[in-house]
Amino acid sequence: MAAHIENTTGERQKPQTKALWRVFWILLIVTAVEFVIAFTISADSDFGKWFKIGTFIILTFVKSFYIVGTFMHLKDEVKSLIWSIVLPVIFVIWFLVALVLFEGGYIGTVR
């Protein structure tokens, strides 16, 4: 932090926008791939439906990785902080999937 406040040479620091532009292009490409998949692959068959859903989930995780890592500065943190954020999210997702897969079918039989 002190390096940002104190500048011994008196020069203005060059903005670090190269990494932001790289993330922008990666997010743009991933979003374009999502649009291509959404409008070209038919969801009429069971395989097409689950392929689209699975692909969208994976690409959403890729986009969230870049957004959280870059704009929330998580990629520069220590590994223990990263794991203390990632592990609870993984458990919550696992819990939701378990509820939908194993308990979701009972709603029709109870009523």
Phi and psi in degrees as a GROMACS rama.xvg file:
@    title "Ramachandran Plot"
@    xaxis  label "Phi"
@    yaxis  label "Psi"
@TYPE xy
-65.8775  -28.8424  ALA-2
-66.523  -29.161  ALA-3
-78.6103  -31.4765  HIS-4
-81.7333  -48.4797  ILE-5
-93.0236  129.847  GLU-6
-127.599  105.24  ASN-7
-72.0986  -27.0465  THR-8
-86.0908  -16.6567  THR-9
81.381  3.14988  GLY-10
-85.0738  152.519  GLU-11
-82.4301  133.593  ARG-12
-73.8354  143.258  GLN-13
-73.7799  134.286  LYS-14
-64.5356  142.188  PRO-15
-96.9553  73.6219  GLN-16
-99.7674  -5.02593  THR-17
-62.6338  -43.6755  LYS-18
-66.0597  -37.0399  ALA-19
-66.2872  -40.6687  LEU-20
-65.5785  -36.1347  TRP-21
-63.0345  -44.8062  ARG-22
-65.2198  -38.7668  VAL-23
-59.0935  -46.4184  PHE-24
-67.9136  -37.1327  TRP-25
-64.2699  -45.1125  ILE-26
-64.9945  -36.2858  LEU-27
-65.3418  -42.2708  LEU-28
-66.9525  -43.1445  ILE-29
-63.883  -40.4993  VAL-30
-66.3018  -39.2111  THR-31
-63.7201  -39.3454  ALA-32
-63.4933  -40.035  VAL-33
-61.7036  -42.6297  GLU-34
-65.534  -40.662  PHE-35
-62.9711  -43.7881  VAL-36
-65.4853  -40.8355  ILE-37
-64.3549  -35.669  ALA-38
-100.725  -7.53362  PHE-39
-109.495  -32.7058  THR-40
-91.0551  127.827  ILE-41
-79.109  139.891  SER-42
-100.728  20.0236  ALA-43
-70.2984  -40.1753  ASP-44
-84.6311  162.627  SER-45
-67.9631  -37.5363  ASP-46
-65.5285  -43.6117  PHE-47
-62.884  -39.024  GLY-48
-64.2922  -50.3111  LYS-49
-71.8528  -29.6203  TRP-50
-64.6942  -44.2393  PHE-51
-64.298  -44.1203  LYS-52
-63.0951  -47.5891  ILE-53
-63.2171  -41.2799  GLY-54
-65.8439  -41.481  THR-55
-64.7803  -38.4139  PHE-56
-64.9472  -45.305  ILE-57
-64.1869  -45.2769  ILE-58
-67.9065  -30.012  LEU-59
-67.3222  -39.3766  THR-60
-65.5209  -36.6957  PHE-61
-63.5421  -45.3156  VAL-62
-65.6402  -40.4663  LYS-63
-67.123  -32.7889  SER-64
-60.3226  -47.1584  PHE-65
-69.5187  -37.7467  TYR-66
-67.6966  -48.634  ILE-67
-67.5042  -41.0596  VAL-68
-65.9995  -38.9009  GLY-69
-89.8412  -55.4042  THR-70
-81.8595  -22.7056  PHE-71
-102.836  5.86884  MET-72
56.7709  33.4737  HIS-73
-79.4027  -24.8993  LEU-74
-70.0365  -17.6496  LYS-75
-95.4821  0.856803  ASP-76
-85.7464  171.185  GLU-77
-71.9823  154.414  VAL-78
-64.0931  -33.2917  LYS-79
-65.4796  -36.6553  SER-80
-68.0936  -40.6455  LEU-81
-60.8448  -46.0875  ILE-82
-69.1422  -30.2671  TRP-83
-70.5385  -17.6141  SER-84
-93.8644  -40.9353  ILE-85
-73.7575  -42.7043  VAL-86
-60.3606  -46.9035  LEU-87
-61.6512  -34.2923  PRO-88
-65.9369  -41.4171  VAL-89
-62.2824  -42.2529  ILE-90
-67.1833  -37.0317  PHE-91
-65.779  -42.7752  VAL-92
-63.407  -43.7535  ILE-93
-60.3511  -41.4087  TRP-94
-63.0069  -44.2521  PHE-95
-64.9375  -41.5976  LEU-96
-64.6046  -42.2659  VAL-97
-62.4209  -40.6536  ALA-98
-65.248  -41.1894  LEU-99
-69.5482  -43.1482  VAL-100
-72.498  -43.3796  LEU-101
-98.5447  -31.6944  PHE-102
-105.767  -12.7782  GLU-103
-68.8739  -25.7694  GLY-104
-77.7558  -15.294  GLY-105
-78.1881  -16.5411  TYR-106
-64.3695  -33.2605  ILE-107
-76.0548  -27.3006  GLY-108
-84.2202  -22.6974  THR-109
-76.4804  -38.1097  VAL-110
